[in-house]
Amino acid sequence: MADDRDGVPALAPRRARPNIDDIATRTGLHKSTVSRAVSGKGRVSPATRARVLAALDEAGFVPSRLAASLRTGRTGLLGLVIDGPYDPIRLATMQGALDAATRAGYGMVVYMTAHDQATTAAPAPGTSALFLAGAARDGAVELPSPTADLIAQGWVDGALVLWPSRADEPLVRRIHDLDLPLVLIEPEAVMDGVPAVYADAYHDGYLSARYLLDLGHRRIAACGHPAEWGVEGAYLDGYRAALAEDGVPHDPALGLAGGWSYEAGYETAARWLGLSDPPTSALFRSDMAALGAMAAARDLGRRVPEDLAVIGGDDTQMARWIKPTLTAPRERRSGLARAATDVLLALIAGQAAPTDPVLVRTDLVVRQSTGLPR
């Protein structure tokens, strides 16, 4: 009987969830047959499997997505392997991949390998690996990591891997050799037969320097990532090409592979601003480094953009929140992740894998951190 005490209607009784016995009764099949049809294991004729799946949908035994996955062999899920959500750059990558997956009707499973690293021995000095437990050390390959094992079990239809290092190659290949569609986002080195997607570093460096030159800057500094990582060396090449177009001599002290972190940006900018002829502008491969540079300028009594115009590299949410707001290549991280997800979806659909790395270009979002030189 309905209970409407205090004016609050009682909830309708919850419908009991059908169990495997109910499905067996509904179909007239033995419970073991229903179990094999649901799990996909064991010998079941296509007609019997279809009969069970129809009963599952009718009875509401499982979500329709799961029933569909049993029919098609696809889960409707994509995987994203990332070390952890440590900064706005990684968060923007996660959001871009999720946006593209959702648009295509897929869900996203995020695998964070920080847990792998917390439960295994520390890496050797100077090494970096997402799948630390399976990284190659001294020519040997150790046991696979929990994350790699989960992906290999077929929970997802394909996977994206963010920033895999050379040490990760054995496990990347292990997953790839299972015929799971796989796309690498800015790997340290291209791996034969595994599609890779990079930001067009040359274009980013050229575009940023070109904008500053057009504003009238001539003392322009640039801080890139280590040149040996992927195509990152091309960032400073693009910067130098823009200078050469306008006949501006390149000062080696102003073009450095200083790194992407906040601390690297702070230290590099402090060094530049201590020169007898400091730069009037600087471009950075990451937003975090640019934020560090802005902090260094402030601590040294310099103003942005009046004394130092600054361009970032990622266009994360921080670029829009910081004051002054940060000029940067438009949606560099989220847009790159969307492009990589589109490549993965094409592989899942049966299209041929690109034979060369995919380079993704974008334009520049001009904000408050850049202006005319004094």
C-alpha positions in Angstrom: 0.0 0.0 0.0 1.3 3.5 -0.9 2.6 5.5 2.1 2.2 9.3 1.7 3.1 10.4 5.2 4.4 14.0 5.5 3.4 14.6 1.9 6.2 12.5 0.5 5.1 9.7 -1.8 6.6 6.3 -1.2 8.9 4.9 -3.8 7.5 2.1 -6.0 8.9 -1.3 -5.1 12.1 -2.0 -6.9 11.8 -4.7 -9.6 13.8 -7.7 -8.7 16.7 -8.2 -11.0 16.3 -11.4 -13.1 19.0 -14.0 -12.5 20.4 -16.7 -14.6 17.7 -19.2 -13.5 15.0 -16.7 -14.8 16.7 -16.5 -18.2 17.0 -20.3 -18.3 13.3 -20.7 -17.6 12.4 -18.0 -20.1 14.4 -19.6 -22.9 13.9 -23.3 -21.9 17.6 -23.8 -21.9 19.9 -25.3 -19.2 21.6 -22.8 -16.8 25.0 -23.9 -18.0 24.0 -23.1 -21.6 22.8 -19.7 -20.6 26.1 -19.1 -18.7 28.2 -20.1 -21.7 26.2 -17.8 -24.0 26.5 -14.8 -21.6 30.3 -15.3 -21.0 31.1 -16.1 -24.6 33.1 -19.1 -23.4 32.4 -22.6 -24.5 30.5 -24.0 -27.5 27.1 -22.4 -28.1 25.4 -22.2 -31.5 24.8 -18.8 -33.0 21.1 -19.4 -32.9 21.2 -20.3 -29.2 23.4 -17.3 -28.3 20.9 -15.0 -30.2 18.0 -16.5 -28.2 19.8 -15.9 -24.9 20.8 -12.3 -25.8 17.2 -11.5 -26.8 16.0 -12.8 -23.5 18.6 -10.7 -21.7 17.5 -7.5 -23.4 13.8 -8.3 -22.8 14.3 -9.1 -19.1 16.7 -6.3 -18.4 19.3 -8.7 -17.1 22.2 -6.7 -18.5 22.6 -3.2 -20.0 22.0 -3.1 -23.7 25.7 -2.0 -24.2 26.9 -5.3 -22.6 24.5 -7.4 -24.6 25.7 -5.6 -27.8 29.3 -6.3 -26.9 28.5 -10.0 -26.6 27.0 -9.9 -30.1 29.7 -7.7 -31.8 32.8 -8.6 -29.8 33.3 -4.9 -29.0 33.1 -3.3 -25.6 32.3 0.3 -26.6 35.2 1.4 -24.5 38.6 3.0 -25.3 41.6 3.0 -22.9 43.9 5.9 -22.1 47.2 5.0 -20.4 48.6 7.9 -18.4 50.9 8.1 -15.4 48.5 10.2 -13.4 46.5 13.5 -13.3 49.4 15.5 -12.0 49.0 18.8 -13.8 46.7 20.8 -16.2 48.5 19.3 -19.2 47.6 15.8 -18.4 44.1 16.8 -17.5 43.6 18.6 -20.8 44.8 15.4 -22.6 42.3 13.3 -20.7 39.5 15.7 -21.5 40.3 15.9 -25.2 40.4 12.1 -25.5 37.1 11.8 -23.6 35.4 14.4 -25.8 36.4 12.6 -29.0 35.4 9.2 -27.5 32.0 10.5 -26.4 31.3 12.1 -29.7 31.8 8.7 -31.4 29.6 6.9 -28.8 32.4 5.3 -26.8 33.2 5.4 -23.1 36.7 6.0 -21.8 38.7 3.9 -19.3 41.7 5.7 -17.8 44.6 3.5 -16.7 46.9 5.3 -14.3 50.3 3.7 -14.1 51.4 5.5 -11.0 50.0 2.5 -9.1 52.3 0.2 -11.1 55.3 2.4 -10.1 54.2 2.5 -6.5 54.2 -1.3 -6.3 57.5 -2.0 -8.1 61.1 -1.1 -7.7 62.2 2.4 -8.5 63.6 3.0 -12.0 67.3 3.3 -12.7 68.6 6.8 -12.6 67.9 8.7 -15.8 65.2 6.4 -17.0 61.5 7.0 -17.3 58.7 4.5 -17.9 54.9 4.3 -17.8 54.9 0.5 -17.4 57.7 0.5 -14.9 57.3 -3.2 -13.9 57.8 -4.3 -17.5 60.5 -1.8 -18.6 63.7 -3.1 -20.1 66.6 -2.9 -17.8 70.1 -4.1 -18.6 68.7 -5.9 -21.6 66.1 -7.9 -19.7 62.3 -7.5 -19.6 60.7 -7.9 -16.2 57.2 -9.2 -15.4 54.3 -7.2 -17.0 52.7 -4.4 -15.0 49.1 -4.6 -13.7 48.0 -2.0 -16.2 49.4 -3.8 -19.2 47.8 -7.0 -18.0 44.4 -5.3 -17.7 44.6 -3.8 -21.2 45.7 -7.2 -22.7 42.6 -8.9 -21.2 40.4 -7.2 -23.8 38.4 -4.8 -21.6 38.8 -2.0 -24.3 38.5 -1.9 -28.0 41.6 0.1 -28.4 44.1 2.2 -26.4 45.9 5.5 -26.3 49.2 5.7 -24.5 50.5 9.2 -23.5 54.2 9.9 -23.6 55.6 6.3 -23.6 59.4 6.3 -23.2 61.9 4.0 -24.9 61.8 1.8 -21.8 58.1 1.2 -22.3 58.6 -0.3 -25.8 58.5 -4.0 -24.7 55.1 -3.7 -23.1 53.7 -1.4 -25.8 54.7 -4.1 -28.3 53.2 -6.8 -26.2 49.8 -5.0 -26.3 50.2 -4.2 -30.0 51.0 -7.8 -30.9 47.6 -8.9 -29.4 46.1 -7.0 -32.4 44.6 -4.4 -30.1 44.4 -1.1 -32.0 46.9 1.2 -30.3 48.0 4.8 -30.8 50.9 6.5 -29.0 50.6 10.2 -28.1 54.0 11.9 -28.4 56.2 8.9 -27.6 59.9 9.4 -26.9 60.7 7.4 -30.1 58.6 6.1 -32.9 58.0 2.4 -32.7 57.8 0.5 -36.0 54.3 -0.5 -36.9 52.6 1.5 -34.0 50.9 4.7 -35.0 52.1 7.9 -33.3 50.6 11.3 -33.1 52.6 14.4 -32.3 52.0 18.1 -32.0 53.8 19.8 -34.9 56.6 21.2 -32.8 58.3 23.0 -35.7 55.0 24.8 -36.6 54.4 25.7 -32.9 57.9 27.2 -32.6 57.7 29.0 -35.9 54.2 30.3 -35.3 55.0 31.7 -31.8 58.2 33.4 -32.8 56.6 34.8 -36.0 53.9 36.4 -33.9 56.4 38.1 -31.6 58.5 39.3 -34.6 55.3 40.8 -36.1 54.8 42.7 -32.8 58.2 44.2 -33.2 60.3 42.0 -30.8 63.9 41.3 -31.8 65.3 39.8 -28.5 63.2 36.7 -28.5 64.0 33.7 -26.3 62.7 30.1 -26.6 62.6 27.2 -24.1 61.9 23.8 -25.6 61.8 20.2 -24.4 64.9 17.9 -24.6 65.6 17.5 -28.3 65.9 13.7 -28.1 62.2 13.3 -27.2 60.1 12.6 -30.2 60.0 15.6 -32.6 60.7 18.2 -29.9 64.0 19.3 -31.4 62.0 20.8 -34.2 60.4 23.4 -31.9 63.7 25.3 -31.6 64.2 24.8 -35.4 60.9 26.5 -36.1 61.8 29.3 -33.8 65.2 29.9 -35.5 63.6 29.7 -38.9 61.2 32.6 -38.0 64.1 34.7 -36.8 66.1 34.0 -40.0 63.2 35.1 -42.1 63.5 38.6 -40.6 67.2 38.6 -40.5 67.4 38.5 -36.7 70.6 36.8 -35.5 70.1 33.8 -33.3 71.7 34.2 -29.9 72.5 30.6 -28.6 72.0 31.8 -25.1 68.3 32.5 -25.9 67.4 29.2 -27.5 67.5 26.4 -25.0 66.1 22.9 -24.4 65.3 23.9 -20.9 62.4 21.6 -20.2 58.7 21.7 -19.7 58.2 22.0 -15.9 57.3 25.1 -13.8 60.7 25.0 -12.2 62.5 24.8 -15.5 60.6 27.8 -16.8 61.3 29.8 -13.6 65.1 29.0 -13.7 65.4 29.6 -17.4 63.6 32.9 -17.3 65.6 34.1 -14.3 68.8 33.3 -16.2 67.6 35.2 -19.2 66.5 38.3 -17.3 69.9 38.4 -15.6 71.7 39.0 -18.9 73.1 42.4 -19.7 70.8 42.4 -22.8 67.8 40.4 -21.7 65.0 39.3 -24.0 61.8 41.3 -24.4 59.8 38.2 -25.1 60.0 34.4 -24.6 58.1 31.3 -25.9 57.8 28.1 -24.0 56.9 24.6 -25.1 54.5 24.1 -22.1 52.1 26.3 -20.1 53.7 25.1 -16.9 57.1 26.4 -18.0 55.5 29.7 -19.1 53.8 30.1 -15.7 57.2 29.6 -14.1 58.7 32.3 -16.3 55.9 34.7 -15.4 56.6 34.0 -11.7 60.3 34.6 -12.2 59.6 37.9 -13.9 57.4 39.0 -11.1 59.9 38.1 -8.4 62.6 40.1 -10.3 60.4 43.1 -10.5 59.5 42.7 -14.2 56.1 43.0 -15.7 54.3 40.7 -18.2 53.9 41.7 -21.0 55.4 45.2 -20.6 59.0 43.9 -19.8 58.6 40.3 -20.9 56.0 39.0 -23.4 55.3 35.3 -22.7 53.8 32.6 -24.9 52.9 29.1 -23.5 52.6 25.8 -25.3 49.5 24.0 -24.3 46.4 26.3 -23.9 45.2 24.5 -20.8 42.6 25.9 -18.5 45.4 27.5 -16.5 46.2 29.7 -19.5 42.7 31.2 -19.2 42.7 31.5 -15.4 46.2 33.0 -14.8 46.6 36.8 -14.8 47.6 38.0 -17.2 46.0 35.3 -19.3 48.4 33.3 -21.4 48.9 33.4 -25.2 49.3 29.8 -26.4 48.7 27.5 -29.4 45.0 26.8 -29.4 43.8 23.7 -27.5 47.2 22.2 -28.1 46.8 19.4 -25.6 43.1 18.7 -25.8 43.1 19.1 -29.6 46.1 16.7 -29.9 44.3 14.1 -27.8 41.1 14.4 -29.9 43.2 13.9 -33.1 44.9 10.8 -31.6 41.5 9.4 -30.6 40.2 9.9 -34.1 43.1 7.9 -35.4 42.4 5.2 -32.9 38.7 5.1 -33.9 39.7 4.8 -37.6 41.9 1.8 -36.7 39.0 0.1 -34.8 36.8 0.7 -37.9 39.3 -1.3 -40.0 41.1 1.6 -41.7 44.8 1.2 -42.5 47.2 2.5 -39.9 49.2 5.7 -40.9 52.8 4.7 -41.9 54.3 8.0 -40.7 53.8 9.9 -37.5 50.7 12.2 -37.6 51.6 15.9 -37.0 48.8 18.1 -35.7 48.8 21.8 -36.3 46.8 24.6 -34.7 46.7 28.4 -34.6 47.6 30.8 -31.8 45.2 32.2 -29.2 46.3 35.7 -28.4 45.7 36.8 -24.8 47.1 39.3 -22.3 50.6 37.9 -21.8 51.9 39.3 -25.1 52.2 42.9 -26.4 54.4 45.4 -28.1 58.0 45.7 -26.9 58.8 48.8 -24.9 
